Structure formats: structure tokens, C-alpha cells
Amino acid sequence: MIKLNALTKEFETTVAVKNLSLEIEKGELFSFLGPNGAGKTTTIKMMVGLMTPTAGSLEMGGFNMDTDPQKAKELIGYVPDAAFLYQHLTGIELLMMVGQLYSMDNAAIQTELEILSEHLFMTEWIEERISGYSRGMKQRLAFSAAFLHHPEILVIDEPMVGLDPKTGRIIKDMLKEKRDAGITIFVSTHNLNVAEELSDRIAIINRGKLLGVGTVDSFQSVSGKAENLEERFLRIVEEEENTGSDH
């Protein structure tokens, strides 16, 4: 469902993503872990068509993002780490606009809007202008915009940013339901507890390089000691940084 093939992104003075290859299956919830500056957000921006790779290729739902970007993007629901929302619109107006961009008819948009408003407790303020929303309100609206057209693939950068614990639990439950319904979900997160709770598989990236892929339980300590995901993550990143092989 998602294929990254030797994906590379270079900027003037740095290589943000280096020769990254991954395959994520239909109905899989896949978490992408790494410290700040590891290349996670750059990878996601290439996946959703906001950046062009320097080298390599990627497919979303069988469509190449370079040669068939429109069809690839139609399959994707995207929640960025800091959503850009049109401040002068109300929440309803923004969701109506998003639905129309995905060729939904107004009746279908209205039905989904009502369902999402109820699930994410937006009813009291969704008719107000976005300029007055808190960060958590904006994040709930961003999730609604991503869910609205029932995408086959969800790409989410830092899902719990700005969410209170109650809403965070609702979002996690919704992601589990969508995964169980066959939606493919790619999540970049700093929250290792979220990754440990939700993920079918995880990948760890640092300095643009893939360090490992597997289930949470598959990241075992070299020393044989029992480790939770946080301990495994920190160990793997530290080992890579200590080698300094390409730097």
C-alpha cells in the first residue's frame, strides 16, 4: 500500500533522508520514530507530495507520486504536525471546502461533518472562526479534515500534539478502528507510549538513515536485558550516533 524505494532528500548542506526503503501493508498501523532532525517530517512531506525527492521513488496505494500524483493524493488523508488552516473560515466552512476538493457531494460532507463533530466534541465551536481556536481545537479540526473523505491511507505527523488526554484517547481509538477496517496508517511520533500502544510495526530513523524495522517486541537488547520501547529506542539511536560511520 505504501512503498518507499531508496528515497533520498538532499538540501544544500545536508542529506535529510538517505536511501530510505520501506513497505507498509494495507491495514497496517506503522510508526516512524526518531529524534528531532532525524528526517521524519521530510519523509512525510515527500509521501504526501509536498516535497520532491532528490532520488528514489514512492508509491501510495499503487500510484507513483511522481508520475501520477493526483491519483496518489486522492487516497491520502494527511495530518501535519502544525496544520495550516484558513483563519478567516469557520470549521464548517473549511470542512465543506475540503470535501468539495475531494469531489464529495454536499449531503455526504454534511453527514460526515455531523459524525466527526460529535465524535471529536466540536459541535459547540465548529461554527466559529478558526482564528479563535486553541491549538487542540485546530488539531481536532485537522483530523476531521483528514478523515472526511474516507481515505485509504492516513499519514499523520505527531498525532497527539495539543490534544488533552480525553481527546487523545478518542483519536487513538479512531485510529485503531480505521486500521481494523483496512485503512493503512503511517504515524510519525515522538510519543513512544503511543507507538508502543498502537503499532503493528515501527521503524527507527536517525540522521536520515533507517536503523531498524520490526514489531515492538523485535527490538531486542544486545545484552539480553528486558527493555521497554523507550529504552530500546534510546539504545539504538545512541549506538548509531557513536559509530559516526558516515559523518
C-alpha positions as CSV (number, residue, x, y, z in Angstrom):
1,M,0.0,0.0,0.0
2,I,2.9,2.3,0.8
3,K,6.3,1.8,-0.9
4,L,9.4,3.9,-0.4
5,N,12.3,2.9,-2.7
6,A,15.7,4.3,-2.0
7,L,14.1,7.6,-1.1
8,T,16.7,10.4,-0.7
9,K,16.3,14.2,0.0
10,E,19.3,16.5,-0.1
11,F,19.4,20.1,0.8
12,E,22.4,22.5,0.2
13,T,24.3,21.5,3.2
14,T,22.7,18.3,4.5
15,V,21.2,15.0,3.5
16,A,17.9,14.9,5.3
17,V,16.8,11.4,4.1
18,K,19.3,8.9,2.8
19,N,18.4,5.8,0.7
20,L,15.2,5.0,2.7
21,S,13.3,1.9,1.6
22,L,10.1,0.8,3.4
23,E,6.9,-1.2,2.6
24,I,3.8,-0.8,4.6
25,E,0.9,-3.2,4.0
26,K,-2.8,-2.5,3.7
27,G,-4.4,-2.3,7.1
28,E,-1.2,-1.8,9.0
29,L,-0.5,0.9,11.6
30,F,3.1,1.8,11.2
31,S,5.0,4.2,13.5
32,F,8.0,6.2,12.4
33,L,10.3,7.1,15.3
34,G,13.4,9.3,15.6
35,P,14.8,12.2,17.5
36,N,14.4,15.8,16.3
37,G,16.1,16.4,13.0
38,A,16.1,12.7,12.1
39,G,14.3,13.1,8.8
40,K,10.7,12.1,9.8
41,T,8.8,15.2,8.7
42,T,10.9,15.5,5.5
43,T,9.9,11.9,4.6
44,I,6.3,12.6,5.3
45,K,6.3,15.7,3.1
46,M,7.6,13.6,0.2
47,M,5.0,10.9,0.9
48,V,2.1,13.4,0.6
49,G,3.6,15.3,-2.4
50,L,4.7,18.5,-0.6
51,M,8.4,17.8,-1.4
52,T,10.1,16.2,-4.4
53,P,12.7,13.5,-3.6
54,T,16.3,14.1,-4.8
55,A,16.4,10.5,-5.7
56,G,14.4,7.3,-5.3
57,S,10.6,6.8,-5.7
58,L,7.5,6.3,-3.7
59,E,4.1,4.7,-4.3
60,M,0.9,5.4,-2.4
61,G,-1.8,2.8,-3.0
62,G,-0.1,1.6,-6.1
63,F,0.2,5.1,-7.7
64,N,3.6,6.7,-8.2
65,M,3.8,10.1,-6.5
66,D,6.0,11.5,-9.3
67,T,4.2,10.2,-12.4
68,D,0.6,10.0,-11.1
69,P,0.4,12.5,-8.2
70,Q,-3.3,13.3,-8.4
71,K,-4.5,9.7,-8.0
72,A,-1.9,9.1,-5.2
73,K,-3.1,12.2,-3.3
74,E,-6.8,11.3,-3.6
75,L,-6.1,8.2,-1.5
76,I,-4.4,10.1,1.3
77,G,-5.6,11.8,4.5
78,Y,-2.8,14.0,6.0
79,V,-2.5,15.5,9.4
80,P,0.7,17.7,9.6
81,D,2.5,18.5,12.9
82,A,1.3,22.1,12.6
83,A,-1.8,22.3,10.4
84,F,-2.3,25.3,8.2
85,L,-5.9,26.3,8.5
86,Y,-7.6,29.2,6.8
87,Q,-8.1,31.5,9.8
88,H,-11.0,33.5,8.3
89,L,-13.2,30.5,7.7
90,T,-15.3,28.7,10.3
91,G,-14.7,25.0,11.0
92,I,-17.7,24.0,9.0
93,E,-16.6,26.2,6.0
94,L,-13.2,24.6,6.0
95,L,-14.6,21.0,6.1
96,M,-17.1,21.8,3.3
97,M,-14.2,23.2,1.2
98,V,-12.1,20.0,1.9
99,G,-14.9,17.7,1.0
100,Q,-15.5,19.6,-2.3
101,L,-11.8,19.3,-3.2
102,Y,-12.3,15.5,-2.9
103,S,-15.4,15.7,-5.1
104,M,-17.8,14.8,-2.3
105,D,-21.4,16.0,-2.7
106,N,-22.7,18.4,-0.1
107,A,-25.1,15.8,1.5
108,A,-22.2,13.4,2.1
109,I,-20.0,16.1,3.5
110,Q,-22.8,17.2,5.9
111,T,-23.3,13.6,7.1
112,E,-19.6,13.1,7.8
113,L,-19.3,16.5,9.4
114,E,-22.0,15.8,11.9
115,I,-20.5,12.4,12.8
116,L,-17.0,13.9,13.3
117,S,-18.3,16.9,15.2
118,E,-20.0,14.6,17.6
119,H,-17.1,12.2,18.0
120,L,-14.5,14.9,18.5
121,F,-16.7,17.2,20.6
122,M,-16.6,20.1,18.1
123,T,-20.3,20.9,18.0
124,E,-20.1,23.9,20.3
125,W,-17.5,25.8,18.4
126,I,-17.3,24.4,14.8
127,E,-19.4,27.3,13.5
128,E,-16.9,29.9,14.9
129,R,-14.0,31.3,13.0
130,I,-10.8,29.2,13.2
131,S,-8.8,32.3,14.2
132,G,-10.3,31.9,17.7
133,Y,-9.4,28.2,18.1
134,S,-6.9,26.8,20.6
135,R,-4.2,24.5,19.3
136,G,-6.1,21.5,20.5
137,M,-9.3,22.6,18.6
138,K,-7.2,23.2,15.5
139,Q,-5.8,19.7,15.8
140,R,-9.2,18.1,16.1
141,L,-10.3,20.0,13.0
142,A,-7.2,18.8,11.2
143,F,-8.0,15.2,12.0
144,S,-11.6,15.8,10.8
145,A,-10.3,17.2,7.5
146,A,-8.1,14.1,7.1
147,F,-10.9,11.6,7.9
148,L,-13.7,13.4,6.0
149,H,-13.3,11.7,2.6
150,H,-12.6,8.2,4.0
151,P,-9.0,7.9,2.7
152,E,-7.4,4.5,2.1
153,I,-4.1,5.9,3.6
154,L,-3.6,8.1,6.6
155,V,-0.3,10.0,7.1
156,I,0.0,11.6,10.5
157,D,2.8,13.7,11.8
158,E,2.8,13.9,15.7
159,P,-0.9,12.9,16.3
160,M,-1.2,13.9,19.9
161,V,0.2,17.4,19.7
162,G,-2.1,19.8,21.5
163,L,-4.7,17.2,22.5
164,D,-6.0,16.7,26.0
165,P,-5.9,13.1,27.4
166,K,-9.6,12.6,26.7
167,T,-9.4,13.6,23.1
168,G,-6.1,11.8,22.7
169,R,-7.8,8.6,23.7
170,I,-10.6,9.2,21.3
171,I,-8.1,9.7,18.4
172,K,-6.2,6.6,19.3
173,D,-9.5,4.6,19.4
174,M,-10.5,6.0,16.0
175,L,-7.1,5.1,14.5
176,K,-7.5,1.5,15.8
177,E,-10.9,1.3,14.3
178,K,-9.7,2.6,10.9
179,R,-6.7,0.1,11.0
180,D,-9.2,-2.7,11.7
181,A,-11.3,-1.5,8.8
182,G,-8.3,-1.9,6.4
183,I,-7.0,1.6,6.4
184,T,-3.2,1.9,6.1
185,I,-1.8,4.4,8.8
186,F,1.6,5.9,8.8
187,V,2.4,7.8,12.0
188,S,5.4,9.8,12.9
189,T,5.7,10.5,16.6
190,H,7.9,11.4,19.5
191,N,5.5,9.8,21.9
192,L,6.9,6.3,22.4
193,N,3.9,5.3,24.6
194,V,1.6,6.0,21.6
195,A,3.8,4.0,19.3
196,E,4.0,1.1,21.7
197,E,0.3,1.0,22.2
198,L,-0.9,1.3,18.6
199,S,1.8,0.0,16.3
200,D,1.8,-3.2,14.3
201,R,5.4,-2.3,13.3
202,I,7.8,0.5,13.9
203,A,10.8,2.0,12.1
204,I,13.6,4.0,13.8
205,I,15.4,6.7,11.8
206,N,18.3,9.0,12.7
207,R,20.2,11.5,10.7
208,G,18.2,10.4,7.6
209,K,19.2,6.7,7.9
210,L,16.9,3.8,8.7
211,L,18.2,2.0,11.7
212,G,15.7,-0.8,12.0
213,V,12.2,-2.0,11.3
214,G,10.1,-4.6,13.1
215,T,7.5,-5.2,15.8
216,V,7.9,-3.5,19.1
217,D,9.0,-6.8,20.6
218,S,11.6,-7.4,17.9
219,F,13.9,-4.6,19.0
220,Q,15.8,-6.7,21.5
221,S,18.8,-5.6,23.6
222,V,22.2,-6.9,22.5
223,S,22.9,-7.5,26.2
224,G,19.8,-9.7,26.5
225,K,18.2,-7.4,29.1
226,A,14.5,-6.8,29.1
227,E,13.8,-3.3,27.7
228,N,10.7,-1.2,27.0
229,L,10.4,0.7,23.7
230,E,11.9,3.9,25.2
231,E,15.0,2.1,26.3
232,R,15.4,0.2,23.0
233,F,14.8,3.4,21.0
234,L,17.5,5.3,23.0
235,R,19.9,2.5,22.8
236,I,19.6,2.1,19.1
237,V,19.9,5.8,18.4
238,E,22.9,6.1,20.7
239,E,24.7,3.2,19.1
240,E,24.2,4.7,15.7
241,E,25.5,8.1,16.8
242,N,28.5,6.6,18.5
243,T,29.6,4.9,15.3
244,G,29.6,8.2,13.3
245,S,30.2,6.0,10.3
246,D,29.1,8.5,7.6
247,H,30.0,11.7,9.4
